[in-house]
Structure formats: C-alpha cells, structure tokens
C-alpha cells in the first residue's frame, strides 16, 4: 500500500481507501518504497542465489 500511496494511486475518500484511476502509465520509481524493494530483490546476486538454492 505504501508504494501505491507514494505514487499517488491510493485515494483516501472520507476514511475509505480506494484506487485512484489515472490516464496512462505511472512510473513506480517515484516511490521510495518501490526503489528500496527493487534494490534489495531485483539484483543478479539475489536472483542467482534464489534460483540455485536447494529446497
């Protein structure tokens, strides 16, 4: 929810949360939460470890 809120996609209408409709695409990189997630989990080191890990 933080990412949606930071990108301006979460509407708070009289205490009710909802998705704000927009025209076109929204760049999620404007959200600090999304950027932190991307830096942590979308790296080749992380992905290589996940794909080679035995379950």
C-alpha atoms as one frame of an Amber mdcrd trajectory, in Angstrom:
protein
   0.000   0.000   0.000   2.910   2.349   0.637   4.002   2.153  -2.977   0.513
   2.944  -4.254   0.179   5.837  -1.851   3.594   7.292  -2.711   2.862   7.026
  -6.452  -0.429   8.886  -5.970  -2.585   5.886  -6.829  -4.277   5.412  -3.466
  -7.272   7.598  -2.758  -8.443   8.271   0.793 -12.067   9.323   0.495 -13.690
  10.010   3.867 -11.764   7.213   5.585 -12.295   4.706   2.776  -9.231   3.614
   0.838  -9.532   3.028  -2.862  -7.540   3.032  -6.061  -7.350   6.331  -7.904
  -7.880   5.903 -11.641  -5.319   7.570 -13.877  -4.793   8.059 -17.558  -1.733
   6.298 -18.898   1.069   4.645 -17.002   2.579   5.627 -13.662   6.321   5.363
 -13.020   6.655   3.361  -9.800  10.267   4.519  -9.463   8.823   7.728  -7.994
   8.034   5.670  -4.876  10.850   5.310  -2.324   9.321   2.021  -1.129   9.408
   0.567  -4.640  13.004   1.700  -5.160  14.101   0.023  -1.893  12.346  -3.226
  -2.899  13.932  -3.110  -6.333  17.426  -2.503  -4.933  17.057  -5.389  -2.443
  15.396  -8.074  -4.507  15.938  -7.375  -8.177  19.704  -7.794  -8.160  21.526
 -10.563 -10.009  23.166 -11.718  -6.760  19.818 -12.196  -5.020  18.185 -13.846
  -8.030  21.155 -16.150  -8.657  21.037 -17.289  -5.012  17.278 -17.931  -5.132
  17.458 -19.886  -8.365  20.310 -22.116  -7.182  19.057 -22.728  -3.629  18.005
 -26.272  -2.728  14.569 -26.603  -1.186
